[in-house]
């Protein structure tokens, strides 16, 4: 009898945790953008994006708890074919040898009321820890009955830290391409199987 009571008490304690388990959402690439910007020749900011990517986001208690994603390096798009070909070459991403760029969070932290995902970011064969502040919107129910969230994330990194060192000096000083890159993700994600 005591065993049955103990088992029931443990089950009652565990039940709320099961109900509150994190929901996993899959990135909807048709309604998402993975973009970047970089200073060009000291005087302008150039923007680009990656057209092929996938990922998941774990949400619990209306906060992002974890995320992971994979970008296909060959899908880089700055709107200029010749430049995109150069970016795919060994001078920059070397997309043949290093076909993917990945992020996998290790933990979520709260900083100044904001959620920051700390994770491993791998690019050009180099992995370094990256802090990725994220903003969550939703969840909402879309017109098709699916549970959907929106997520925005911005971070800065130094491309030289990842072995992307190609550059040229300008006569007037400065470099053709700045080392600092700003990443911006605007994503929608859907809970698989939700209706």
Secondary structure as GFF3:
##gff-version 3
##sequence-region A 1 195
A	DSSP	alpha_helix	2	19	.	.	.	ID=ss1
A	DSSP	beta_strand	23	27	.	.	.	ID=ss2
A	DSSP	three_ten_helix	29	31	.	.	.	ID=ss3
A	DSSP	beta_strand	33	40	.	.	.	ID=ss4
A	DSSP	beta_strand	44	50	.	.	.	ID=ss5
A	DSSP	beta_strand	53	60	.	.	.	ID=ss6
A	DSSP	beta_strand	63	72	.	.	.	ID=ss7
A	DSSP	three_ten_helix	73	75	.	.	.	ID=ss8
A	DSSP	beta_strand	76	77	.	.	.	ID=ss9
A	DSSP	alpha_helix	81	88	.	.	.	ID=ss10
A	DSSP	beta_strand	100	111	.	.	.	ID=ss11
A	DSSP	beta_strand	114	123	.	.	.	ID=ss12
A	DSSP	beta_strand	126	141	.	.	.	ID=ss13
A	DSSP	beta_strand	147	158	.	.	.	ID=ss14
A	DSSP	three_ten_helix	159	162	.	.	.	ID=ss15
A	DSSP	beta_strand	177	191	.	.	.	ID=ss16
###
